[in-house]
Amino acid sequence: MSLATYVPPTKPNRVWEDEIYNAIRDAILDGRYPPGTRLVESRLATEHGVSRTRIRDGLARLEAELLVAPFGGRGLMVRPLSNKDIEEAYAMRLLLEGYAARQAATNITHDELETLAEINDRIVQVETDGHGKIGDDRRLMIVAVAELNNDFHGLIQTASRNSRLRELVRTVVDVPLVFKSFFWYSDSELREAADDHLRILEALRNRDAEESEAAIRGHIGRGLNTLRRELPPA
């Protein structure tokens, strides 16, 4: 086939939609688009090199997840955080993830326990490598830690053997708040959070449902207290 007639393969529409959705979502979660930022379709289309239609589709998915909200009757913005948002989101986390840990203490497998330990080891390694970093280097470190933390918590939800629980957590828990708490952690607080994981892991290994629930609730409470400290009072 000659170069003149060669047509490069194109990505399926769904792949494009997922990439744009994930790119905007990541920018919201890691703070590049802070709460209150207006999301202008034409500007986003230029930034990401795609059509406004693809941007619009991605924003619609983000609005369904409550990550973005209407702006002045026209357009969308990154949903602002309020003290009420914080208290409600973390109340649901304490309830749902506490239940998940209690159930997981009975149902978790040996392989899942080993995977939890491996995830936490990776968290500690990323934090160690990123100690003292600033600017974009620190942002990338925090994104990696937050994603691994999400994997850790998600596996406990899976190990609860409640088929609806993980999706319920994703639906009702305000993900940006979880990520924000990590961005405000000091290096020492990040290490303390990783130590919390060890306590959770030990309780699960011991099949101690009460201690598993208490450990994860204490861990989640740490993030809530960080947000209370950093966000202005109502």
Backbone bond lengths (Angstrom), bond angles and torsions (degrees), N, CA, C in turn:
res aa  C-N    CA-C-N  psi(-1)  N-CA   C-N-CA  omega(-1)  CA-C   N-CA-C  phi
1 M - - - 1.483 - - 1.527 108.54 -
2 S 1.332 117.63 130.60 1.455 120.42 -179.10 1.514 110.63 -75.85
3 L 1.339 115.15 159.95 1.469 119.95 177.89 1.515 111.08 -63.98
4 A 1.330 115.63 -28.97 1.465 118.53 -177.13 1.516 112.03 -67.50
5 T 1.329 116.41 -28.23 1.464 118.59 -176.87 1.523 112.92 -104.74
6 Y 1.328 117.16 -4.28 1.471 119.75 -178.07 1.528 110.50 -71.17
7 V 1.311 115.85 131.21 1.461 121.80 175.65 1.524 107.60 -116.99
8 P 1.337 117.84 116.25 1.467 119.24 -177.92 1.513 110.59 -64.35
9 P 1.332 116.49 148.43 1.466 119.16 178.90 1.517 111.12 -64.68
10 T 1.299 114.87 146.87 1.459 120.45 178.38 1.524 109.72 -108.54
11 K 1.332 115.02 153.94 1.455 119.23 178.48 1.524 110.18 -76.21
12 P 1.322 117.91 142.81 1.458 119.72 173.81 1.530 109.91 -59.75
13 N 1.323 115.76 151.51 1.458 119.86 -178.44 1.519 112.32 -55.01
14 R 1.352 116.35 -38.81 1.461 119.53 -177.46 1.529 111.73 -64.11
15 V 1.351 115.82 -35.46 1.465 119.15 178.27 1.521 110.04 -64.86
16 W 1.338 116.51 -45.34 1.460 120.19 177.12 1.522 110.65 -59.20
17 E 1.323 117.21 -45.86 1.461 121.36 -178.58 1.526 111.05 -59.25
18 D 1.335 116.00 -44.05 1.466 120.01 -179.30 1.521 110.82 -66.08
19 E 1.334 117.50 -40.77 1.456 120.13 -178.62 1.524 111.64 -64.47
20 I 1.322 116.58 -43.29 1.462 119.84 -179.57 1.521 110.62 -68.69
21 Y 1.311 116.03 -43.95 1.470 120.58 176.92 1.525 110.55 -56.72
22 N 1.331 116.95 -48.12 1.466 120.81 -178.16 1.523 111.49 -66.76
23 A 1.335 117.39 -36.97 1.464 120.22 -179.50 1.529 111.02 -64.60
24 I 1.322 116.90 -44.63 1.466 120.03 -179.94 1.527 109.98 -70.40
25 R 1.324 115.84 -41.52 1.469 120.23 179.38 1.527 111.25 -60.21
26 D 1.343 116.52 -44.24 1.463 120.28 179.07 1.528 110.93 -62.14
27 A 1.334 116.59 -40.20 1.463 120.02 -179.62 1.533 111.22 -65.52
28 I 1.322 116.64 -32.92 1.467 120.28 175.75 1.523 109.85 -70.42
29 L 1.317 116.21 -46.55 1.459 120.46 -174.48 1.517 112.81 -67.80
30 D 1.341 117.32 -35.86 1.462 117.45 -176.51 1.532 113.13 -94.23
31 G 1.335 116.17 6.59 1.457 119.12 171.40 1.508 116.01 92.69
32 R 1.331 119.44 -0.23 1.467 119.69 177.27 1.526 110.94 -67.52
33 Y 1.345 116.74 -31.88 1.458 121.64 170.70 1.531 106.27 -110.98
34 P 1.314 118.23 92.53 1.465 120.59 -175.84 1.531 112.10 -68.51
35 P 1.339 117.34 162.52 1.468 120.83 175.67 1.526 110.66 -53.68
36 G 1.331 115.15 135.78 1.451 120.75 -178.94 1.519 114.23 93.28
37 T 1.337 118.13 -9.60 1.470 121.31 179.40 1.520 110.41 -67.40
38 R 1.321 116.86 128.81 1.458 120.51 176.49 1.521 108.94 -76.46
39 L 1.329 116.48 132.81 1.457 122.79 -178.41 1.518 109.06 -103.65
40 V 1.317 116.04 97.97 1.462 122.78 -176.01 1.528 108.87 -91.39
41 E 1.317 116.96 121.61 1.465 121.55 -174.22 1.517 112.35 -55.96
42 S 1.333 117.12 -46.57 1.470 119.40 -176.82 1.519 111.03 -63.76
43 R 1.329 116.94 -38.87 1.460 120.89 -179.73 1.532 111.07 -68.07
44 L 1.336 115.57 -42.30 1.462 119.98 178.96 1.528 111.18 -66.54
45 A 1.339 116.34 -37.68 1.464 120.04 179.12 1.525 110.74 -62.44
46 T 1.332 116.58 -41.22 1.468 120.84 177.55 1.522 110.76 -67.18
47 E 1.311 116.50 -43.84 1.469 121.31 -178.62 1.523 111.97 -60.89
48 H 1.343 116.55 -40.67 1.462 120.50 -175.66 1.528 113.51 -98.93
49 G 1.322 116.77 -3.65 1.454 120.16 175.71 1.512 114.44 68.92
50 V 1.344 116.59 36.53 1.465 120.69 179.71 1.524 109.01 -134.46
51 S 1.328 115.37 176.66 1.454 120.04 -179.35 1.530 110.95 -76.53
52 R 1.318 115.66 159.95 1.463 120.28 176.76 1.530 111.12 -64.34
53 T 1.335 116.48 -28.85 1.470 119.37 178.39 1.520 110.64 -61.46
54 R 1.321 116.85 -43.67 1.467 119.88 179.55 1.527 110.74 -66.24
55 I 1.325 116.44 -38.69 1.470 119.81 176.21 1.522 110.21 -62.47
56 R 1.319 115.87 -43.80 1.468 120.63 -178.83 1.525 110.95 -61.39
57 D 1.330 116.79 -41.43 1.465 120.42 178.59 1.526 111.03 -63.52
58 G 1.334 116.27 -42.41 1.465 119.69 179.08 1.505 111.87 -64.90
59 L 1.316 117.65 -41.18 1.463 121.32 179.84 1.523 111.55 -66.36
60 A 1.331 116.49 -33.99 1.466 119.68 177.83 1.522 110.68 -62.68
61 R 1.324 116.94 -40.87 1.473 120.42 177.82 1.524 110.69 -66.18
62 L 1.319 116.55 -39.40 1.461 120.17 179.82 1.525 111.83 -68.93
63 E 1.331 115.96 -33.18 1.462 118.99 176.76 1.525 110.17 -67.62
64 A 1.341 116.94 -37.56 1.466 120.64 178.14 1.526 110.95 -64.64
65 E 1.335 117.46 -28.03 1.466 121.99 178.08 1.522 112.21 -88.42
66 L 1.330 116.74 1.52 1.465 122.96 178.78 1.524 112.75 68.60
67 L 1.321 117.08 20.99 1.461 119.81 176.08 1.525 111.39 -83.25
68 V 1.325 116.57 -26.86 1.461 120.76 175.96 1.526 108.35 -125.71
69 A 1.335 114.48 160.80 1.462 120.21 -175.71 1.523 109.37 -142.21
70 P 1.348 117.62 158.99 1.464 120.07 178.04 1.528 111.68 -58.67
71 F 1.323 114.73 146.24 1.458 121.21 -179.11 1.526 109.32 -117.72
72 G 1.319 117.30 107.85 1.452 122.39 174.13 1.511 114.79 54.23
73 G 1.335 117.53 32.51 1.455 120.96 179.06 1.513 113.55 80.57
74 R 1.340 116.37 -4.70 1.472 118.96 179.98 1.525 108.73 -149.62
75 G 1.303 116.23 125.68 1.455 120.19 179.89 1.522 111.92 83.85
76 L 1.335 115.14 -174.57 1.455 121.43 -175.99 1.522 109.98 -133.76
77 M 1.319 115.04 159.36 1.458 121.09 174.99 1.521 108.72 -142.01
78 V 1.335 116.12 161.30 1.457 120.39 173.08 1.520 107.58 -64.61
79 R 1.319 115.82 127.95 1.463 119.25 -172.87 1.527 111.15 -62.75
80 P 1.329 116.99 125.80 1.467 119.86 178.28 1.532 111.18 -64.81
81 L 1.320 115.03 153.83 1.453 121.16 177.63 1.519 109.40 -99.15
82 S 1.299 116.04 136.02 1.457 120.86 176.34 1.524 109.10 -123.73
83 N 1.324 115.35 164.31 1.469 118.89 176.66 1.519 111.09 -59.71
84 K 1.334 116.40 -35.12 1.465 120.74 178.79 1.526 110.20 -64.95
85 D 1.342 116.66 -41.27 1.473 120.70 176.15 1.525 110.19 -56.71
86 I 1.321 115.62 -46.14 1.461 120.63 -177.38 1.517 111.06 -60.49
87 E 1.319 116.23 -52.00 1.460 119.78 -175.13 1.525 111.21 -64.69
88 E 1.332 116.96 -40.91 1.466 119.99 -179.11 1.529 111.19 -67.92
89 A 1.341 116.53 -45.09 1.468 119.54 -177.71 1.519 110.88 -63.49
90 Y 1.309 116.26 -44.00 1.464 118.36 -177.14 1.520 112.45 -76.40
91 A 1.312 117.75 -25.87 1.466 119.24 172.19 1.523 110.24 -62.66
92 M 1.345 116.02 -40.24 1.457 119.74 178.37 1.533 111.23 -69.98
93 R 1.334 116.85 -38.62 1.467 119.21 177.04 1.526 110.99 -61.36
94 L 1.317 116.58 -46.36 1.468 120.14 -179.49 1.520 110.88 -59.06
95 L 1.324 116.36 -42.12 1.458 120.90 -178.06 1.528 111.15 -69.77
96 L 1.335 116.68 -53.85 1.464 120.96 -173.25 1.520 112.53 -72.40
97 E 1.315 117.27 -44.51 1.461 118.80 -177.42 1.529 111.65 -76.13
98 G 1.330 116.41 -28.26 1.461 118.45 172.41 1.520 110.98 -63.62
99 Y 1.318 115.60 -42.90 1.469 120.69 176.85 1.522 110.67 -63.18
100 A 1.340 116.42 -42.97 1.462 120.30 -179.54 1.526 110.94 -59.85
101 A 1.327 116.94 -44.50 1.468 120.16 -179.24 1.519 111.38 -65.14
102 R 1.327 116.49 -39.54 1.474 120.40 178.83 1.526 110.26 -61.96
103 Q 1.331 117.13 -43.70 1.457 120.64 179.69 1.536 111.42 -70.81
104 A 1.327 115.69 -37.06 1.465 119.62 -178.92 1.520 111.59 -65.03
105 A 1.317 117.40 -30.27 1.463 120.09 -179.98 1.526 111.41 -57.40
106 T 1.316 116.19 -30.06 1.463 120.98 178.58 1.517 112.62 -89.12
107 N 1.329 116.75 -33.73 1.464 120.44 -167.35 1.524 115.63 -105.73
108 I 1.306 118.91 -12.95 1.466 120.61 -174.13 1.529 110.61 -66.54
109 T 1.331 115.69 144.07 1.462 120.99 -179.70 1.528 110.71 -93.95
110 H 1.319 115.54 166.72 1.461 120.60 176.93 1.530 110.66 -61.12
111 D 1.326 116.96 -42.96 1.463 120.38 179.85 1.525 111.41 -62.37
112 E 1.314 116.93 -39.14 1.464 120.00 178.64 1.525 111.12 -66.86
113 L 1.311 116.86 -38.40 1.467 119.91 175.77 1.520 110.94 -61.46
114 E 1.322 116.45 -42.28 1.458 120.34 178.94 1.530 111.21 -64.89
115 T 1.323 115.70 -38.63 1.467 119.31 178.71 1.527 110.72 -66.17
116 L 1.325 117.53 -40.85 1.470 120.43 176.23 1.526 110.67 -57.87
117 A 1.338 116.19 -43.85 1.467 119.92 179.54 1.530 110.69 -63.13
118 E 1.329 116.98 -40.70 1.460 120.95 179.47 1.526 111.33 -64.70
119 I 1.332 116.63 -41.58 1.462 120.53 178.64 1.523 110.12 -61.07
120 N 1.333 116.63 -45.30 1.461 118.83 -178.68 1.526 111.61 -67.40
121 D 1.319 117.19 -34.77 1.468 119.80 174.92 1.531 110.79 -61.01
122 R 1.326 116.06 -39.84 1.468 120.10 178.25 1.521 110.96 -66.69
123 I 1.341 116.92 -38.09 1.469 120.35 176.49 1.525 110.02 -59.42
124 V 1.327 116.43 -48.16 1.463 120.60 -179.38 1.528 110.71 -61.22
125 Q 1.337 117.39 -40.08 1.454 120.72 -179.79 1.523 111.65 -65.96
126 V 1.339 116.72 -43.52 1.466 120.31 178.44 1.521 110.30 -62.25
127 E 1.331 116.41 -42.63 1.465 119.96 179.55 1.527 111.19 -65.84
128 T 1.317 116.62 -39.33 1.468 120.24 178.81 1.527 110.69 -63.98
129 D 1.334 116.16 -45.07 1.465 120.64 178.97 1.530 111.53 -64.78
130 G 1.344 116.32 -30.05 1.460 119.93 -176.09 1.513 114.64 -96.11
131 H 1.327 116.74 4.22 1.473 120.27 -176.79 1.526 110.90 -57.64
132 G 1.338 115.74 127.35 1.458 121.22 177.04 1.508 115.63 81.43
133 K 1.331 118.11 -1.69 1.461 119.74 -179.72 1.528 110.56 -73.32
134 I 1.320 115.43 154.71 1.455 120.87 -179.86 1.525 109.51 -132.87
135 G 1.337 116.02 171.14 1.456 121.05 175.09 1.520 112.89 63.17
136 D 1.333 115.84 -140.79 1.461 120.71 -177.08 1.523 112.22 -63.14
137 D 1.328 116.89 -33.20 1.463 119.39 179.35 1.531 110.67 -62.72
138 R 1.329 116.17 -41.47 1.466 118.77 178.57 1.529 110.18 -69.81
139 R 1.336 117.40 -39.42 1.461 120.36 179.33 1.523 110.43 -58.82
140 L 1.322 117.05 -44.86 1.464 120.43 -179.83 1.527 110.87 -65.28
141 M 1.336 116.91 -36.74 1.457 120.19 177.22 1.523 110.49 -63.78
142 I 1.329 116.50 -44.60 1.459 120.75 -178.82 1.523 110.91 -64.71
143 V 1.340 117.11 -40.65 1.468 120.27 177.46 1.523 110.04 -59.37
144 A 1.328 116.90 -44.25 1.471 120.51 179.85 1.523 111.10 -63.52
145 V 1.330 117.11 -43.71 1.467 120.85 179.39 1.525 110.44 -63.75
146 A 1.329 116.19 -44.13 1.464 119.72 -178.39 1.528 111.27 -63.34
147 E 1.329 116.85 -39.46 1.467 120.01 179.39 1.527 110.95 -67.59
148 L 1.328 117.27 -40.53 1.465 120.14 176.94 1.525 110.47 -66.29
149 N 1.322 116.47 -38.37 1.461 120.12 176.57 1.525 110.65 -61.32
150 N 1.331 115.73 -39.72 1.458 119.94 177.61 1.528 110.76 -63.63
151 D 1.340 116.30 -38.71 1.471 120.10 176.58 1.532 110.58 -63.03
152 F 1.320 116.82 -41.48 1.466 121.83 -179.73 1.533 110.09 -61.01
153 H 1.321 115.80 -50.90 1.464 119.76 -178.87 1.534 110.80 -67.29
154 G 1.335 116.40 -38.81 1.460 119.73 -179.64 1.514 112.44 -63.15
155 L 1.321 117.31 -36.68 1.456 120.15 179.18 1.524 111.33 -67.89
156 I 1.322 117.05 -36.24 1.472 119.68 175.54 1.522 110.11 -64.09
157 Q 1.327 116.45 -40.07 1.468 119.41 177.44 1.524 110.84 -63.49
158 T 1.331 116.33 -41.21 1.468 120.01 176.53 1.520 110.68 -62.13
159 A 1.324 116.53 -42.34 1.464 121.74 -177.59 1.518 112.87 -68.47
160 S 1.328 117.36 -13.50 1.469 119.91 175.67 1.524 110.95 -67.82
161 R 1.348 115.72 -20.33 1.470 123.92 -178.14 1.536 112.13 63.57
162 N 1.327 114.95 26.65 1.462 120.80 172.11 1.526 106.36 -103.32
163 S 1.308 117.20 109.71 1.461 121.87 -170.48 1.524 113.15 -64.90
164 R 1.317 118.25 -22.53 1.458 120.89 -177.22 1.527 113.15 -94.58
165 L 1.310 117.12 -13.67 1.456 119.74 -167.20 1.520 113.29 -66.65
166 R 1.346 118.11 -47.61 1.459 119.15 -174.56 1.524 111.31 -63.20
167 E 1.329 116.98 -42.05 1.455 119.49 178.90 1.522 110.79 -66.20
168 L 1.328 116.43 -35.91 1.460 120.29 177.65 1.522 110.42 -63.79
169 V 1.321 117.10 -43.67 1.467 120.62 177.92 1.523 109.74 -60.13
170 R 1.315 116.92 -45.86 1.469 120.65 -179.49 1.529 110.95 -61.89
171 T 1.317 117.08 -34.80 1.460 120.86 -177.14 1.514 112.29 -74.49
172 V 1.325 117.38 -41.89 1.467 119.80 -170.19 1.518 114.07 -100.30
173 V 1.323 117.96 -18.08 1.462 119.64 -178.34 1.521 109.54 -89.85
174 D 1.315 115.91 132.41 1.458 121.81 -176.88 1.523 109.43 -77.69
175 V 1.338 116.28 97.97 1.461 121.00 -174.18 1.527 113.15 -58.16
176 P 1.339 120.18 -42.98 1.467 118.10 -180.00 1.517 113.53 -57.20
177 L 1.327 117.69 -33.74 1.457 119.76 178.93 1.514 111.04 -64.03
178 V 1.335 116.56 -39.14 1.458 120.40 179.41 1.523 109.81 -63.26
179 F 1.345 116.42 -45.78 1.456 119.62 179.15 1.518 111.09 -65.57
180 K 1.330 117.92 -40.26 1.452 121.30 -178.33 1.516 111.35 -59.55
181 S 1.317 116.96 -39.05 1.460 118.83 -178.91 1.527 110.38 -59.94
182 F 1.331 117.84 -36.57 1.464 120.66 178.66 1.521 111.30 -67.98
183 F 1.319 117.73 -37.61 1.458 119.83 -179.41 1.519 112.02 -65.23
184 W 1.314 117.26 -23.53 1.462 120.63 -179.94 1.525 112.79 -96.05
185 Y 1.311 118.49 -5.72 1.462 120.70 177.32 1.531 110.57 -69.18
186 S 1.328 115.46 139.58 1.464 120.07 167.51 1.526 108.33 -76.83
187 D 1.329 117.55 170.62 1.462 120.42 177.48 1.530 110.93 -58.95
188 S 1.319 116.84 -39.74 1.470 119.74 -179.77 1.521 111.44 -68.14
189 E 1.330 116.96 -35.45 1.463 119.93 178.55 1.531 111.05 -70.07
190 L 1.317 116.84 -34.40 1.462 119.35 175.26 1.524 110.26 -61.48
191 R 1.341 116.00 -42.94 1.465 119.09 179.68 1.527 111.22 -65.81
192 E 1.336 117.15 -37.87 1.462 120.42 177.87 1.526 111.25 -63.83
193 A 1.333 116.53 -36.20 1.463 120.03 177.81 1.525 110.76 -66.19
194 A 1.342 116.51 -38.99 1.469 119.98 176.26 1.527 110.46 -65.61
195 D 1.324 117.08 -36.29 1.470 120.58 175.85 1.531 110.93 -64.68
196 D 1.338 116.69 -34.75 1.473 120.33 174.68 1.529 110.12 -57.08
197 H 1.323 115.56 -40.85 1.470 119.96 179.58 1.519 111.27 -59.72
198 L 1.330 116.60 -38.24 1.459 119.89 179.12 1.529 111.00 -63.99
199 R 1.322 116.23 -38.24 1.464 120.23 177.27 1.526 110.57 -65.35
200 I 1.333 116.54 -42.52 1.463 121.05 177.62 1.524 110.03 -61.74
201 L 1.328 115.43 -45.63 1.459 121.24 -178.24 1.528 111.33 -62.49
202 E 1.310 116.90 -41.99 1.460 120.48 179.72 1.525 110.98 -64.12
203 A 1.333 117.19 -41.42 1.458 120.59 178.56 1.523 111.28 -63.84
204 L 1.329 116.51 -39.79 1.460 120.02 178.32 1.524 111.01 -66.55
205 R 1.316 116.40 -40.61 1.467 119.72 178.46 1.533 110.89 -62.28
206 N 1.328 115.53 -34.51 1.463 120.33 179.91 1.525 112.99 -82.42
207 R 1.349 116.61 -0.56 1.466 122.23 -178.79 1.531 111.01 58.25
208 D 1.333 115.02 34.29 1.464 121.12 -178.10 1.522 108.52 -97.66
209 A 1.313 116.55 97.77 1.461 121.73 -174.62 1.526 111.82 -63.76
210 E 1.323 116.50 -43.12 1.465 119.70 -177.68 1.521 111.54 -65.12
211 E 1.330 116.70 -44.76 1.462 120.24 179.77 1.527 111.45 -69.75
212 S 1.328 118.11 -34.50 1.464 120.82 177.27 1.522 110.58 -61.35
213 E 1.321 115.55 -44.96 1.464 119.09 178.76 1.521 110.93 -65.35
214 A 1.327 117.02 -44.36 1.465 120.24 -179.05 1.527 111.14 -62.91
215 A 1.334 116.49 -39.84 1.464 120.44 -177.63 1.525 111.43 -66.05
216 I 1.309 117.15 -43.55 1.464 118.57 -177.95 1.519 111.27 -73.67
217 R 1.314 116.80 -32.04 1.463 119.02 176.50 1.533 110.42 -67.48
218 G 1.326 116.60 -37.41 1.461 119.23 175.88 1.518 112.17 -64.75
219 H 1.312 115.38 -39.12 1.464 121.27 178.72 1.525 111.03 -64.40
220 I 1.314 117.07 -45.72 1.470 121.25 178.88 1.522 110.09 -65.72
221 G 1.329 116.29 -38.03 1.460 120.31 177.63 1.521 112.71 -59.77
222 R 1.347 116.66 -31.12 1.467 119.97 177.35 1.530 110.42 -61.46
223 G 1.340 116.34 -44.56 1.457 119.75 178.41 1.515 112.20 -64.38
224 L 1.319 116.96 -39.21 1.464 121.04 178.65 1.523 110.30 -62.43
225 N 1.314 116.96 -44.48 1.468 119.83 -179.32 1.523 111.74 -64.84
226 T 1.341 116.84 -33.42 1.467 120.00 176.62 1.519 110.65 -64.84
227 L 1.310 116.91 -43.51 1.453 120.89 178.82 1.523 111.15 -65.27
228 R 1.308 117.37 -41.34 1.461 120.90 177.18 1.528 111.20 -60.03
229 R 1.327 114.88 -36.14 1.465 119.79 -178.26 1.524 111.56 -72.22
230 E 1.331 116.69 -38.29 1.461 120.28 -170.17 1.525 114.10 -90.83
231 L 1.324 117.02 -32.16 1.466 118.35 -178.75 1.524 110.43 -81.98
232 P 1.327 117.86 144.83 1.461 120.20 -179.55 1.522 110.85 -64.78
233 P 1.335 117.59 150.98 1.474 119.82 178.42 1.518 110.64 -64.91
234 A 1.339 114.31 155.15 1.475 119.23 -178.96 1.519 110.00 -65.79
